Amino acid sequence: MFAAGLLACGNSQIVKAKDGYLFRVKYSKGQVVKFDTFNSVVSKGNPAAGMTVKVSMTLSVLSVAKGVATVRLTMGAGTLANSTKQMTAPQSVTVQLDSKDSSAVGGPKFPNHPVQVGSTWTAVRPVNMGGEVKRLDAVYKFAGIKTVNGKQLAVVTYSLTGAANGSGTMMLLSTDASLYSNETLISVPGMDIAKLRIEMKRRP
């Protein structure tokens, strides 16, 4: 069950304001967050249907200055689920994130203004696909607050068009607005694999 209200504590980064809820990500130097991601082919009739590749992802906050965090994003080797067969090589990249944009690490772009439960906002993000920069348009909707495993989470649904087409649901921790989970079903124009399900699950 969703709850429309959120009791804002002193360090909460999803805070009730006069006109709704203000979303801002709070980063701390030395913070480390780990995820498991699962990429599954779900297209019927595709030879790869049912195949799932698991990739570990670690976000390490190296520094925070003037509200901008320098974050090292490390992706482990992609392996077939329930197997040790390697499908993709490990990689690492350093990105800079501010309090209103975590899209580079699987989260949303937040608006400048507070949002009410049920309201929407839009964002645009350039994405690099095969060396070509393309546009990804997103429409986000704040669905409300729910409690999972004792944690208060903001639920945001979204749709994507442009470089990829699809929809999904993400949940954000109320304490710092960081990503708790994200599940997306997308199709990429021009790809042989018609539909992919991408799940991100935060480790305890």
trRosetta pair geometry for C-beta under 8 A, 3 or more apart (Angstrom, degrees):
i j d omega theta_ij theta_ji phi_ij phi_ji
1 146 6.9 157 83 -121 39 97
2 117 7.9 144 153 -157 128 133
2 143 6.4 -112 -112 138 151 86
2 144 3.4 64 -177 99 127 148
2 145 6.4 114 -165 56 75 41
2 146 5.4 -65 -103 -66 57 93
2 155 6.7 -90 -110 29 113 137
3 6 7.5 130 102 -68 106 59
3 144 6.5 154 61 169 33 110
3 145 4.8 -47 68 77 84 98
3 146 6.9 142 12 -90 80 43
3 147 7.8 31 4 -20 124 92
4 117 5.0 -117 -140 12 83 165
4 144 5.9 -65 -95 -132 47 106
4 145 7.2 113 -145 24 4 97
5 16 7.4 -7 -154 -78 72 143
5 145 7.0 -74 81 36 30 139
6 12 7.6 164 145 -178 116 152
6 14 6.2 -40 136 113 165 105
6 16 6.0 171 65 -47 89 102
6 21 6.6 59 32 -112 132 132
6 145 4.9 160 -74 -75 98 158
6 152 6.5 125 -137 168 96 138
6 154 7.4 -18 -79 -79 149 95
6 174 5.9 -168 -160 -134 129 137
8 12 4.7 -140 -153 58 69 144
8 14 7.8 -142 -107 95 90 56
8 15 4.6 66 -129 -135 137 73
8 16 5.3 -133 -32 19 124 87
9 12 4.8 114 49 -32 69 106
9 175 7.6 -15 55 -113 121 75
11 26 7.3 157 172 149 90 179
11 175 6.5 21 104 -165 97 81
11 176 7.7 -17 142 -76 98 77
12 15 5.4 135 102 -79 103 80
12 174 5.6 -22 -144 150 107 87
12 175 6.0 -84 -112 -121 61 37
13 23 7.3 52 139 -160 82 46
13 24 5.0 -112 -171 77 98 74
13 25 6.3 80 149 -121 152 16
13 26 4.4 -150 -66 -20 142 106
13 99 7.8 -133 -160 -161 126 108
13 174 7.6 166 52 168 64 41
13 175 6.8 37 15 133 90 31
13 176 4.9 50 13 -144 134 30
13 177 4.2 -97 106 -9 116 105
14 21 5.7 15 177 174 83 119
14 22 7.4 178 -150 81 40 48
14 23 5.6 3 -111 -106 81 68
14 24 8.0 -178 -75 31 46 57
14 154 5.2 -162 -139 -40 165 139
14 172 6.8 126 -58 108 138 118
14 174 4.7 -92 46 -141 120 67
14 177 5.3 136 -52 -81 89 92
15 21 6.7 157 77 -155 32 70
15 22 5.2 -17 61 55 87 96
15 24 8.0 -12 11 24 103 101
16 20 7.6 -124 -145 142 60 26
16 21 5.6 -41 -97 -99 51 75
17 20 6.2 3 59 65 91 50
17 21 6.7 145 15 -115 83 19
17 22 4.8 63 -25 -25 129 107
17 114 4.1 -136 56 -78 127 149
18 114 7.3 157 56 29 58 157
19 113 7.1 -32 88 171 131 103
19 114 4.8 141 80 70 82 123
19 116 7.1 -83 156 -54 64 97
20 113 7.8 67 48 139 125 83
20 114 3.7 160 66 141 91 101
20 115 4.8 -143 145 94 149 16
20 116 3.9 -107 -106 -63 111 58
20 117 7.7 -179 -145 -13 93 53
20 119 6.8 -52 -119 26 150 142
20 142 7.9 114 -179 62 122 161
21 114 5.7 146 58 -161 19 93
21 115 6.0 -38 58 64 77 67
21 116 7.3 125 7 -101 80 28
21 117 7.6 61 -2 -51 122 71
21 142 6.9 171 53 -166 122 157
21 154 7.5 -179 132 -117 154 136
22 113 7.8 -97 -107 164 86 29
22 114 4.6 -61 -66 -93 74 84
23 100 7.9 101 102 -126 85 65
23 108 7.9 2 136 80 153 121
23 110 4.2 -147 92 -130 111 135
23 111 7.7 78 45 39 107 67
23 115 7.1 -9 -8 23 110 111
23 154 7.3 -149 -103 99 114 169
23 172 7.5 42 -143 106 118 163
23 177 5.3 131 -166 -132 80 138
24 99 4.3 10 -168 161 93 116
24 100 6.6 -39 -119 -74 72 65
24 110 6.7 -144 -84 79 45 164
24 177 5.9 156 81 16 30 158
25 97 7.2 -39 85 145 145 119
25 99 5.1 -167 53 -149 69 55
25 100 7.5 -154 15 -52 92 17
25 102 5.3 107 -55 -50 158 123
25 107 7.2 87 -78 120 138 165
25 110 7.7 180 -20 -10 86 135
25 176 6.4 43 -160 154 57 79
25 177 4.6 -120 -90 89 54 109
25 178 5.9 88 -142 -76 100 64
26 99 7.1 26 -76 -126 42 104
26 175 7.8 -88 45 133 130 65
26 176 4.0 -104 52 -144 100 88
26 177 6.7 108 2 31 76 94
26 178 7.6 -83 52 -38 66 96
27 31 6.4 -143 -164 35 65 143
27 61 5.2 167 -175 -125 104 142
27 64 5.1 169 101 -95 107 126
27 69 3.7 -48 121 -72 170 146
27 71 7.5 -106 -138 -68 140 111
27 97 6.9 131 -58 86 147 110
27 99 7.6 -132 -1 -89 95 73
27 176 7.9 117 -63 -179 34 124
28 31 4.5 103 68 -42 84 118
28 61 6.3 114 78 82 42 157
28 64 6.8 -60 -127 -16 20 147
29 61 5.7 -136 -118 121 30 107
29 62 7.3 -24 -139 129 81 22
29 63 5.6 11 -110 -122 109 37
29 64 5.3 -123 -52 7 85 96
30 61 6.4 -26 34 76 22 96
31 59 7.8 -12 115 113 92 94
31 60 7.6 166 89 -152 53 40
31 61 4.2 33 51 19 91 127
32 58 6.6 -11 -167 -172 94 99
32 59 7.0 161 -153 84 44 57
32 60 5.2 -2 -107 -106 84 73
32 61 7.5 -130 -65 15 45 76
33 58 7.4 158 82 -156 45 52
33 59 4.5 -5 57 55 94 107
33 178 6.6 -145 -89 163 163 144
33 179 7.9 120 148 61 149 85
33 202 6.8 -44 -177 -139 101 106
34 56 6.9 -16 -168 -172 100 98
34 57 7.1 153 -158 85 52 53
34 58 5.1 -15 -104 -104 79 77
34 59 7.7 -158 -73 23 35 69
34 202 7.3 112 83 -158 51 61
34 203 4.4 -17 92 30 102 126
35 56 7.3 153 85 -162 53 52
35 57 4.4 -12 62 63 101 103
35 58 7.7 -168 24 -74 68 35
35 59 7.7 44 -4 -10 103 99
35 106 7.5 -2 -10 32 177 162
35 179 7.7 -8 -79 104 137 118
35 200 5.1 -8 -176 -169 139 92
35 201 6.3 141 -159 70 79 39
35 202 5.5 -47 -99 -97 80 49
35 203 6.6 -156 -96 -11 24 83
36 54 6.4 -17 -173 -164 100 101
36 55 7.7 148 -162 78 53 41
36 56 5.9 -34 -105 -104 64 64
36 57 7.6 171 -93 20 16 81
36 200 7.6 160 81 -152 42 47
36 201 5.2 -17 60 62 89 96
36 203 6.5 91 -17 -61 91 94
37 54 7.1 151 81 -156 52 50
37 55 4.8 -19 63 64 104 90
37 56 7.6 172 18 -96 79 14
37 57 5.7 48 -16 -13 114 120
37 198 6.7 -8 -172 -171 105 86
37 199 6.7 162 -154 85 54 53
37 200 5.0 -17 -101 -98 86 71
37 201 7.7 170 -85 19 38 68
38 52 5.5 -7 -172 -171 97 114
38 53 7.5 155 -155 76 48 43
38 54 5.6 -16 -101 -100 72 72
38 81 6.9 35 -135 -75 105 125
38 197 7.8 -8 109 109 92 90
38 198 7.4 162 82 -153 53 40
38 199 4.5 -3 52 55 99 104
38 201 7.6 23 -3 0 104 108
39 52 6.8 150 75 -155 44 59
39 53 4.7 -16 60 58 101 93
39 54 8.0 -171 21 -75 73 26
39 55 7.0 26 -5 2 110 111
39 78 7.6 -21 31 -145 125 129
39 196 6.1 -14 -168 -171 85 118
39 197 7.6 161 -153 82 38 52
39 198 5.4 -1 -106 -106 74 77
40 50 7.5 -29 -166 -156 100 17
40 51 7.0 169 -144 88 60 45
40 52 4.3 -18 -94 -99 90 87
40 53 7.9 -175 -73 20 45 61
40 196 6.8 143 74 -161 44 64
40 197 4.6 -14 61 58 101 99
40 198 7.9 -172 24 -73 68 36
40 199 7.7 21 2 1 108 103
41 46 5.8 -114 163 98 125 139
41 48 4.4 60 39 115 171 98
41 49 5.3 -117 116 -104 103 36
41 50 6.8 -30 73 24 90 30
41 51 5.1 27 24 50 113 88
41 52 7.9 -140 16 -71 66 49
41 193 5.5 -96 -120 -151 110 120
41 195 7.4 110 -162 83 56 62
41 196 6.3 -40 -99 -104 50 69
42 49 6.7 56 -152 -141 15 84
42 185 7.1 -47 44 -136 150 102
42 195 5.0 -64 68 107 92 109
42 196 6.9 138 13 -125 91 17
42 197 5.1 66 -30 -18 131 106
43 46 4.0 65 85 -14 108 130
43 49 5.8 -117 72 -89 59 101
43 193 6.5 -177 6 -169 133 62
43 194 4.1 104 -101 53 144 103
43 195 4.6 140 -65 33 84 90
44 49 6.4 62 -110 -112 26 155
45 49 7.1 97 44 -33 25 142
46 49 4.5 125 66 -46 85 91
46 193 6.4 77 -159 -129 153 66
46 194 6.5 -153 -63 17 133 97
48 51 4.7 -60 -178 18 81 132
48 193 6.3 -47 63 -105 136 110
51 80 7.0 -66 -162 -130 89 100
52 80 7.1 99 78 -159 59 60
52 81 4.1 8 88 -8 110 130
53 78 4.6 21 171 176 117 113
53 79 6.9 153 -155 75 71 22
53 80 6.2 -50 -102 -94 62 44
53 81 7.2 -130 -93 -29 14 78
53 87 5.0 -90 -123 58 125 152
53 88 6.9 73 176 -1 142 110
54 78 6.9 158 75 -153 37 63
54 79 5.7 -26 60 66 90 77
54 80 7.5 44 14 147 86 11
54 81 5.1 104 -29 -85 111 73
55 75 5.7 -6 173 -168 120 97
55 76 5.9 170 -166 64 64 79
55 77 7.6 -138 -123 108 77 23
55 78 4.5 -31 -79 -96 100 82
55 79 7.9 147 -79 17 53 61
55 88 6.9 -16 -93 61 122 127
56 75 7.3 149 82 -160 54 45
56 76 3.7 34 51 13 97 134
57 73 7.0 -14 -167 -169 96 86
57 74 7.1 155 -155 82 47 54
57 75 5.6 -12 -103 -104 78 68
57 76 7.3 -118 -62 7 38 83
57 106 8.0 95 117 -21 164 139
57 200 7.4 -35 38 -135 140 106
58 73 7.6 159 81 -154 51 41
58 74 4.5 -10 57 59 99 104
58 76 7.8 75 -8 -37 98 93
59 71 5.6 -12 -166 -174 91 121
59 72 7.6 152 -156 77 42 51
59 73 5.9 -9 -104 -103 70 70
59 105 5.7 51 -96 -152 132 145
60 71 6.7 148 73 -160 44 65
60 72 4.5 -13 60 57 103 99
60 74 7.1 30 -1 -3 110 111
61 64 6.6 4 174 -49 120 98
61 69 5.4 -51 -139 -168 103 122
61 70 7.5 109 -163 74 58 52
61 71 5.5 -33 -100 -101 56 82
62 69 8.0 130 44 177 65 75
62 70 4.6 -53 62 99 108 100
62 71 6.7 -176 6 -97 85 24
62 72 5.8 80 -43 -19 113 98
62 94 7.4 -11 -1 -137 144 114
63 69 7.2 172 90 -150 45 55
63 70 4.8 19 51 37 87 112
64 67 7.6 6 -179 -115 93 9
64 68 7.2 167 -153 81 57 37
64 69 4.8 -21 -100 -98 83 76
64 70 7.7 -150 -73 17 39 69
65 68 6.0 -25 70 60 68 86
65 70 7.9 19 15 -14 98 102
67 98 5.8 35 135 -148 95 90
67 99 5.6 -64 -171 -16 101 111
68 96 5.5 8 176 -177 110 107
68 97 7.1 156 -160 78 63 34
68 98 5.1 -38 -102 -89 72 79
69 96 6.9 161 81 -155 45 56
69 97 5.0 -20 61 63 98 88
69 98 7.5 163 16 -92 75 28
70 94 6.4 7 -179 -178 91 108
70 95 7.8 171 -153 89 51 34
70 96 5.6 -27 -99 -100 62 77
71 94 7.0 161 84 -154 41 61
71 95 5.5 -22 65 66 93 80
71 96 7.3 149 18 -102 80 25
71 97 5.6 8 2 7 129 116
71 105 6.9 -44 116 -58 151 142
72 92 6.3 2 -178 -174 98 107
72 93 7.6 167 -154 87 57 32
72 94 5.2 -32 -99 -98 67 79
73 92 6.9 163 86 -154 51 57
73 93 5.3 -14 61 64 100 80
73 94 7.4 169 16 -95 75 25
73 95 6.0 18 -9 8 120 111
73 104 7.5 -131 -42 137 153 98
73 105 6.1 -153 -100 -103 128 99
74 90 7.4 6 -179 -176 84 103
74 91 7.7 -174 -150 97 50 41
74 92 4.6 -10 -107 -106 75 95
75 78 7.8 -8 159 -50 109 86
75 88 7.9 -36 137 116 123 123
75 90 6.1 179 97 -151 66 59
75 91 5.1 7 54 56 107 78
75 92 7.2 -166 23 -76 67 47
76 90 5.3 -34 -153 -108 32 103
77 86 5.0 -40 169 -133 126 110
77 87 8.0 134 166 44 80 56
77 88 6.5 173 -162 84 55 61
77 89 6.2 -36 -114 -146 83 27
77 90 4.8 -55 -55 -49 67 85
78 86 6.9 101 74 -163 55 63
78 87 4.5 -65 107 68 103 95
78 88 3.4 43 24 35 121 102
78 89 8.0 -17 18 10 86 20
79 83 6.2 -158 164 89 97 75
79 84 6.0 -44 -153 -151 137 28
79 85 6.1 132 -155 70 79 47
79 86 5.6 -47 -93 -98 78 48
79 87 6.4 155 -109 6 21 90
80 83 3.9 3 82 55 104 128
80 85 4.8 15 14 61 115 105
80 87 6.2 107 -48 -38 72 120
86 89 7.5 55 166 -85 123 48
95 104 4.8 -165 173 137 160 151
95 105 7.2 -172 65 -50 144 97
97 101 6.3 -146 -153 90 75 77
97 102 5.9 45 -158 -103 133 62
97 104 6.3 -138 -85 44 102 119
97 105 6.9 -35 -78 0 147 119
98 101 5.6 46 55 34 83 94
99 110 7.9 -50 130 44 66 135
100 109 6.6 36 145 -165 79 67
100 110 4.6 -117 -153 59 71 97
100 111 7.9 -113 -158 70 115 8
100 112 7.3 2 -129 -86 150 55
101 104 7.4 55 141 -4 95 92
101 109 4.9 2 -114 -117 80 81
101 110 7.2 -128 -64 21 45 75
102 105 5.5 -59 180 53 83 96
102 106 7.4 -31 138 66 95 51
102 107 3.1 9 100 63 114 131
102 108 6.6 34 57 49 89 40
102 109 7.8 -174 34 -79 52 43
102 177 8.0 174 -11 128 142 94
102 178 7.2 165 -121 -130 165 58
102 179 6.5 -166 132 -34 141 105
103 106 7.7 166 -159 30 32 6
103 107 6.2 -98 -73 78 34 61
103 108 6.4 7 -77 -163 82 17
103 109 5.2 -17 -38 -48 122 86
103 123 7.3 -162 -63 129 144 142
103 125 5.1 -128 134 -97 156 154
103 138 8.0 -162 -117 2 131 155
105 179 7.0 -156 115 8 94 138
106 170 7.7 161 150 -118 85 134
106 179 5.5 58 98 -119 102 174
106 182 5.2 -167 169 25 108 157
106 200 5.2 58 -172 -37 155 171
107 170 6.8 147 -131 169 55 157
107 172 7.1 77 -140 -98 111 110
107 178 7.2 -96 -81 -157 147 46
107 179 4.4 -134 -79 -58 99 112
107 182 7.5 -138 -90 -66 45 138
108 123 7.2 137 -178 20 81 153
108 138 7.4 -162 -138 132 85 151
108 140 5.5 66 -146 -99 139 148
108 156 5.9 -63 -36 123 150 159
108 158 7.0 180 -103 -64 113 147
108 170 6.6 -176 -37 60 101 148
108 172 7.8 -70 18 -60 110 134
109 123 3.7 146 65 -144 131 160
109 125 6.7 -179 -34 -61 133 111
109 138 7.2 133 29 63 105 134
109 140 7.8 -161 61 -22 68 141
110 121 7.9 54 -165 81 39 152
110 177 7.6 -5 -63 177 145 143
111 115 6.3 105 39 -53 127 111
111 121 4.3 -111 -51 -147 126 162
111 123 7.9 -134 -72 -65 69 101
115 119 4.8 -152 -169 79 88 120
115 120 8.0 143 -151 -9 128 3
115 121 6.2 -95 -93 -26 134 120
115 142 4.9 139 119 -9 125 144
116 119 4.5 86 56 -13 78 123
116 142 7.2 168 97 71 30 132
117 142 5.7 -108 -117 116 41 103
117 143 7.2 12 -158 151 82 16
117 144 5.0 48 -143 -89 121 72
117 145 7.9 -79 -97 -10 123 79
118 141 7.2 -17 -161 -174 27 100
118 142 7.0 -39 10 78 23 80
118 143 7.6 66 -78 -122 45 36
118 144 7.9 32 -45 -56 68 86
119 141 7.3 -175 98 -143 28 67
119 142 6.0 9 57 36 71 107
120 139 5.9 5 -175 179 125 92
120 140 6.3 157 -155 84 69 49
120 141 4.7 -32 -95 -92 86 76
120 142 7.8 -164 -85 8 37 71
121 139 7.7 174 89 -153 30 55
121 140 5.4 -13 61 59 77 100
122 137 7.1 -12 -168 -173 105 90
122 138 6.7 157 -156 87 57 56
122 139 5.3 -25 -100 -102 80 67
122 140 7.4 177 -89 17 27 77
123 137 7.8 162 86 -155 45 49
123 138 5.0 -11 61 62 88 104
123 140 6.9 26 5 -10 108 114
124 135 6.3 -23 -165 -163 105 100
124 136 7.2 146 -160 78 54 52
124 137 5.6 -21 -105 -103 77 67
124 138 7.5 -177 -82 21 30 77
125 135 7.8 138 75 -158 38 53
125 136 4.9 -25 68 65 87 104
125 138 7.0 21 6 -4 106 116
126 133 5.1 2 -178 -174 115 106
126 134 7.2 149 -156 75 65 29
126 135 6.3 -41 -102 -98 60 55
126 136 7.4 149 -116 17 11 84
127 133 7.2 153 77 -152 32 58
127 134 5.7 -29 65 65 84 81
127 135 7.7 132 20 -122 82 7
127 136 4.9 48 -11 -20 122 123
127 163 5.1 -160 55 82 124 170
127 164 7.9 -15 57 -4 163 104
128 131 6.9 13 -176 -100 97 13
128 132 7.2 145 -155 71 57 32
128 133 5.7 -32 -95 -93 65 66
128 134 7.9 140 -106 18 17 73
129 132 5.7 -35 71 67 74 84
129 133 7.9 130 21 -109 71 18
129 134 5.4 -14 19 13 119 122
129 163 5.9 173 -24 -163 142 120
129 188 7.7 178 -142 -162 142 129
134 162 6.7 160 150 152 100 99
134 163 3.9 126 111 -93 124 112
135 162 4.8 -95 102 -168 77 142
135 163 6.2 174 73 -32 34 99
136 160 6.2 -21 -171 -159 98 107
136 161 7.9 148 -160 76 53 37
136 162 4.9 -174 -114 77 34 128
136 163 4.6 -58 -74 33 84 112
136 164 6.3 6 -120 30 109 86
137 160 7.0 142 78 -157 53 53
137 161 4.9 -22 65 65 106 86
137 162 4.7 120 7 -25 86 126
138 158 5.5 -5 -170 -174 103 124
138 159 7.1 158 -151 79 56 46
138 160 5.5 -19 -98 -99 76 72
139 158 6.3 161 81 -153 49 69
139 159 5.0 -1 52 52 100 93
140 156 5.5 -12 -166 -177 106 113
140 157 7.4 147 -158 82 54 43
140 158 4.7 -23 -102 -97 62 101
141 156 6.8 152 73 -160 44 62
141 157 4.9 -16 59 63 102 90
141 158 6.9 -180 16 -78 72 49
142 154 6.9 -38 -146 -179 93 109
142 155 7.7 111 -167 82 50 59
142 156 5.9 -30 -101 -104 52 79
143 155 4.2 -55 66 102 112 106
143 156 6.6 -178 6 -97 90 22
143 157 5.4 71 -45 -8 124 101
143 169 7.8 -15 1 -136 150 104
144 154 7.7 -160 113 -147 24 59
144 155 5.7 2 61 44 62 110
145 152 6.0 -3 -174 -171 113 95
145 153 6.9 153 -155 79 63 41
145 154 5.8 -37 -99 -98 73 57
145 155 7.1 -179 -95 5 20 87
145 174 7.1 35 -135 -76 116 128
146 152 7.9 163 87 -149 28 53
146 153 5.8 -25 67 64 73 93
146 155 5.9 39 8 -35 108 122
146 171 7.7 -68 55 -127 104 123
147 150 6.8 1 -180 -123 104 13
147 151 6.7 158 -154 73 64 36
147 152 5.7 -33 -97 -93 77 56
147 153 7.2 145 -106 16 25 83
148 151 5.7 -28 68 59 70 90
148 153 5.6 -4 18 3 108 135
148 171 7.1 23 13 169 144 162
148 180 7.7 136 64 147 132 147
151 173 6.4 -57 177 -122 124 86
151 174 7.8 173 170 17 78 92
151 180 7.1 165 118 -121 145 148
152 173 7.7 85 80 -160 63 54
152 174 4.2 -18 101 5 106 138
152 175 7.9 118 60 -34 96 76
153 171 4.2 14 171 -179 133 110
153 172 6.3 140 -161 63 75 37
153 173 6.4 -44 -106 -95 74 37
153 174 6.6 -130 -90 -29 22 86
153 180 5.5 -77 -121 31 123 157
154 171 6.9 155 74 -157 44 58
154 172 4.6 -20 57 60 98 99
154 174 6.1 118 -29 -83 91 77
154 177 7.4 -7 29 -121 135 71
155 169 6.7 -12 -168 -170 93 104
155 170 7.8 159 -153 85 48 43
155 171 5.6 -22 -99 -102 64 80
156 169 7.3 156 84 -156 46 55
156 170 5.2 -16 65 64 96 89
156 171 7.5 170 22 -89 73 30
156 172 6.6 33 -2 -9 115 113
157 167 7.3 9 179 -179 93 99
157 168 7.2 -178 -152 97 59 41
157 169 5.0 -26 -102 -101 74 78
158 167 6.6 179 95 -151 50 62
158 168 5.7 -10 60 60 90 79
158 169 7.6 164 18 -87 73 33
158 170 7.2 8 4 6 117 103
159 166 7.3 -169 -153 102 58 37
159 167 4.6 -23 -104 -100 70 89
160 164 5.4 4 129 93 132 88
160 165 6.2 -175 98 -135 81 24
160 166 5.0 5 50 54 109 73
160 167 6.9 -165 14 -75 77 38
160 168 7.7 21 -13 6 110 102
160 184 7.6 26 -1 -154 135 122
160 186 6.4 -13 64 -112 136 111
161 165 5.5 27 -115 -109 56 79
162 165 7.7 151 31 -70 36 69
163 188 7.3 -14 151 -137 66 88
163 189 7.9 -128 -168 30 31 100
164 186 4.7 9 169 -174 121 129
164 187 6.9 162 -163 79 76 37
164 188 4.9 -38 -108 -95 88 75
164 189 7.8 -155 -104 2 39 75
165 186 6.6 143 76 -156 39 74
165 187 5.3 -19 64 61 93 88
165 188 7.9 171 21 -87 70 29
165 189 7.3 71 -5 -40 108 90
166 184 5.8 75 125 176 136 92
166 185 5.2 -165 -160 96 113 53
166 186 3.2 -91 -26 -100 155 63
166 187 6.2 149 -65 12 97 60
167 184 7.3 -176 99 -146 27 67
167 185 6.3 -4 58 55 68 90
168 182 6.4 37 155 -179 134 80
168 183 5.5 -174 -155 95 97 51
168 184 3.5 -42 -77 -98 141 65
168 185 6.6 163 -78 14 79 60
168 186 7.8 -27 -45 -49 114 92
168 198 7.9 -35 -102 65 142 90
169 182 7.5 -176 95 -145 44 48
169 183 5.7 2 55 55 81 94
170 179 6.4 -57 -173 -135 120 94
170 180 7.9 133 174 51 75 72
170 181 6.7 -176 -149 95 57 53
170 182 4.1 -5 -106 -105 96 84
170 183 7.6 177 -79 21 54 55
171 179 7.8 97 79 -162 51 56
171 180 4.5 -53 101 65 94 114
171 181 4.9 22 40 48 104 88
171 182 7.7 -151 23 -68 60 52
172 177 5.2 4 168 -157 128 51
172 178 6.6 158 -155 76 81 23
172 179 6.2 -50 -105 -101 72 38
172 180 6.1 172 -112 1 16 95
173 176 5.7 17 92 44 116 74
173 177 6.8 -103 72 -46 68 10
173 178 5.3 1 35 55 112 76
173 179 7.9 9 0 70 87 8
173 180 5.3 124 -47 -58 79 109
174 177 7.5 21 -140 -69 23 56
179 182 6.1 -28 -163 -34 122 112
179 200 6.9 -2 151 114 132 136
179 202 6.9 167 115 -62 75 118
180 202 5.1 -83 -157 6 46 138
181 199 7.6 -15 -170 -172 95 80
181 200 6.1 170 -154 91 48 72
181 201 5.5 10 -117 -110 99 54
181 202 6.2 -106 -64 0 67 89
182 198 7.6 -11 114 114 97 93
182 199 7.3 167 89 -153 56 39
182 200 4.3 19 48 43 93 113
183 197 7.2 -6 -170 -174 88 92
183 198 7.3 168 -150 88 42 53
183 199 4.9 1 -108 -109 83 78
183 200 7.6 -148 -65 28 48 65
184 197 7.2 165 86 -154 50 47
184 198 4.6 -5 58 56 99 98
184 199 7.9 -168 25 -71 62 41
185 195 6.5 4 -177 -173 89 107
185 196 7.4 175 -150 87 47 44
185 197 5.3 -17 -100 -101 75 75
185 198 8.0 -177 -78 20 29 69
186 195 7.1 163 86 -149 32 61
186 196 5.6 -18 63 60 81 90
186 198 6.9 -4 16 4 111 112
187 191 7.5 -163 -176 54 65 113
187 194 5.5 -17 -129 170 113 60
187 195 5.1 -43 -79 -91 91 64
187 196 7.4 148 -89 14 41 74
188 191 4.2 52 80 -2 104 131
188 193 7.8 37 39 77 103 83
188 196 7.6 12 -10 9 101 119
191 194 7.4 173 92 -84 91 28
193 196 6.2 55 132 -59 122 97
